[in-house]
Structure formats: structure tokens, C-alpha cells
Amino acid sequence: MSVLVIAEHDNASIKGATLNTVTAAAACGGDVHVLVAGHNAGAAAAAAGQIAGVSKVIHADAASLAHGLAENVAAQVLAIASSYSHILFPATASGKNIAPRVAAKLDVAQISDITKVVSADTFERPIYAGNAIATVQSGDAVKVITVRTTGFDAAAASGGSAAVETAAATADAGKSSYVGSEIAKSDRPELTAAKIIVSGGRALGSKEKFDEVITPLADKLGAAIGASRAAVDAGYAPNDLQVGQTGKIVAPQLYIAAGISGAIQHLAGMKDSKVIVAINKDPEAPIFSVADYGLEADLFTAVPELVKAL
């Protein structure tokens, strides 16, 4: 049986999370097929065909699929689900919206947030905010899986030559409609794709101080900006910058945590970073337990000095 990956895309290009999901799919065994469900998404389907390891792209095109509404995309997946042993989604907001609908309709248990494929029916996933790893074995005929993208290397975006096959689009489910979206524009790298992240915590004290201290360091390093939940809840930073169990899961090459104590929920979102640098004046702060480099110092002194040195 083949394995199906549900591509995340913007109708013009494939998003990075799809590449990590393809790597996970390849580990499940069988040919890897990618579904691109969208509207005027020929460019995205062509890009999916270039992904190394993909043997076929299924392109479903309809106005009802333009904005990735969960009900419509789930119906599209279900229309072709019988041909697959595994159906994989990136564990993103979109993937986590669609996958449970597909699993429920197929009457199977969803396997969430996997970080390793042990075999075709056995997977590893973090539990208890990443403090334990559960090994899950499924006897279901179809495995519906969401993939924690930081657990898998990205497949090469070029080098493949998969055929693009057109599939009939399912009818609009009529259960939801797209009204509009407010998208924050930023010149910085997207948080989950950034190679360097500078994050600030509650110790910064105010939005003004957050911007004054964190922004210059991020600018110097060409980094994305992140924040702890405490900083977001206090209004120092917007919600889409939150890193942690209830925010975004990241694994950059370099993660700098300034004024973040390191609550278990925050560590769950960033402890897979390649190099972690912690700046905190509390020597007992839990963040130091995962840091590769720790600086016990007042961040209001240390961070500007670091910016000056760079």
C-alpha cells in the first residue's frame, strides 16, 4: 500500500512543514504520494512533484478548496483514502484541524505528533510536555498521523520528478465559508522555519523593554523573535510569537532565551534546538538545565553588551 501526505501550501508554493512530513512518510514504507488540494494551485502541485522521494502528486482543484477549509479538505482526503495504508499531516494548525475529521470518518484512532517511525505500525510521540516518550502501536487498517516537523529532517525540495495526476474535486461541504484573514507582515523569518530565534520572557517587564532589548539582537543575527507564554499573556509580544507546548514547537540551529525561567511548557517547545543559550540572573532557573551555554547576568546589561560585541 502507498502512503499519502497532505500538502500544506499557499496555492503557489509548498510550505516547509510538508517536506518534513514527506521524510516521515518515506519511513513508513511504500510509495509516497502527495495530495495538493487547492484552487489554481498548479504551481504548488508542480513544486510537490519536485520533492525528492515523492512518486506521485494528486492535484484536486476547486474554488471550495482555495483556503484549506477543514471540512472540504477532509472530504477530499476521504475520497481517495481507501488506496492508502497511512495518511500523514504536518502537526500544524491546519493539519491538526483536518486530521481528526479524517480519523473520525474512517473510525480509526489518530496518532498525534509523532517524532519517530519505528516500523509501519509503531511510532514514538512525546507525552507529559516532552518529559516522556510513548511508543504507540496501531492495529488500524489506515493510520492517520500528524507529524511533529521538528522530529524529522526536511526532504529535498528539488530532485524529484513525480507525475502530477488530476483528481475530481469533491463538492463543497457547505459547513463553513472563508470570510477573510488578517496576516501580520514581517521581514523576519517565520518562527517555525527560522535558523536563529531570540526569545524574551516575563523578566523584560514591559512591551517597550521587550522591543528595546530583544529587537536589536534579533536584527543583528537576522533572527526570528519568540516569546514565552508569560510574556505573551502580559502583552509584551503577540500570540503568534509564543514558543512552547501551547504555542509553536521550534528547533532552530540557535535559540537564545533572555529572561525566560524555563517552565516545563516552554521547554517542550524549544528543547530540540541545536544550541541553546540562556541569559538569566537566577542561577536556579530551569532553563539552565537544557542550555548549552548559560550566562548568569542581568539581561538589561548583558543583551545590549552582546549586541555591541556583534
PyMOL commands that set and color helices and strands:
alter all, ss='L'
color gray80, all
select helices_A, chain A and resi 16-27+42-49+63-65+70-83+93-106+149-151+191-193+202-204+207-221+229-233+239-241+264-270+286-289+299-309
alter helices_A, ss='H'
color red, helices_A
select strands_A, chain A and resi 2-6+32-38+54-61+84-90+110-114+116-119+122-127+132-137+143-147+163-167+196-200+224-227+254-258+275-280+293-296
alter strands_A, ss='S'
color yellow, strands_A
deselect
rebuild
show_as cartoon
